[in-house]
Amino acid sequence: MAVVVQILAADDAKAWNLFQRHSPGMALPNRTYVVNEDAIKALREAGVRFTEVSRAAERPRVQGALAGERV
């Protein structure tokens, strides 16, 4: 499951180190990251403060199209 989080500025460096070890996520502007559940667990265990912006079980698909297929 993909989770979009925004990290508090004071914890951004700490979070970045955790993300490098725990998640094949994506970095977006304004300390916003798309990560997996393992990374969320690691953030909580490390005491990193963040706001959960969104959750998505999987990418939406166009009916009849395969994942990654151009529509």
ABEGO torsion letter per residue (X at the ends): XBBBBBBBAAAAAAAAAAAAAABABBBBBGGBBBBBAAAAAAAAAAGBBBBBABBBABBBBBBGBBBGBBX
